């Protein structure tokens, strides 16, 4: 497996998905070497062999490069060899060199499974030079990251080559499969849809809500306020200005609403300014980046979780929120909306409908309880075990046809 991050050194859901997928595959009998572009310890990864392609510290491996592309060529990463600064492209080059040396010195693997554009070039090299079947896993395309705008042309080129050269493609949703087909002209019969599942730690770890973590919010709930939250990176992809404008509409009709924006990113300052311009600053809280127990406490406090993404290939945070009993409001442009039927849904541009849905739940305890009950039943139907079985089917198919191209 070729990846770019694993917990706890992850900036988003990509690392979490890779971790849980690899663990489930290992439980099904797969022997996995997982390569990352930095050097660090990864707890609870005894089920696989984690290899580091460089000696970079994880904080410097790419900045936010897996999720944003406008700084692609910036010289922001310190090179430990000569104290110069290197770019994400140079890290990718070193990553490719490591994979080539790995393949020369180790027994050739049955399959190369490459996650997202950052590792596609290394996967292509392995396929070309060593005739190893290549699986390209698409967690997000550059079109998603750019909010369905043009995005970075270099990344499009890398994605296109990786998708063309792959023996099979795994997409995290039907909407992602459609984007791959329509934007990159890849045949539909080459693409398998494999949905993600909830992080196993949510089921296994002992978690108890701490009402002292956010006492201010607890006091507001006792006064009858409804808590609406969103969790993620503050980027164009997430559609957060639209959520703020919908919040303003809802608050104008019912002021006992508090909106929590948990996360950080390049849009932080503009979102804070927008909340002030809309006159709703007293109803909006920006927590900054949080993870672990503090994040789970936010989910536990939340009544309504909103995923406002312009394009969200899947959306693991929605499953996390569902696990904590939140009502879900999802855009029709999110992959997770394809498997959660009891969520309220809207098109990302329709701020009036989003406001109406928030108000409907806030004002109707009966609707809230009904949605909470149904969502809990639905998200339990998907599992990483099913993900692993589907991946193994794909592996076996490409192995069976190895060399027949």
Secondary structure, 3 states (H helix, E strand, C coil): CECCCCCCCCCCHHHHHHHHHHHHHHHCCCCCEEEECCCCCCCCCCCCEEEECCCCCHHHCCCCCCCCCCCCCCCCEECCCCCCEECHHHHHHHHHHHHHHHHHHCCCCCEEEEECHHHHHHHHHHHHHHCCEEEEEECCCHHHHCCCCCCCHHHHHHHHHHHHHCCEEEECCHHHHHHHHHHHCCCHHHEEECCCCCCHHHHHCCCCCCCCCCHHHHHHHHCCCEEEEEECCCCHHHCHHHHHHHHHHHHHHCCCEEEEEECCCCCHHHHHHHHHHCCCHHHEEEEECCCHHHHHHHHHHCCEEEECCCCECCCHHHHHHHHCCCEEEEECCEHHHHCCCCCEEECCCCHHHHHHHHHHHHHCHHHHHHHHHHHHHHHCCCCHHHHHHHHHHHHHHHHHCCCCC
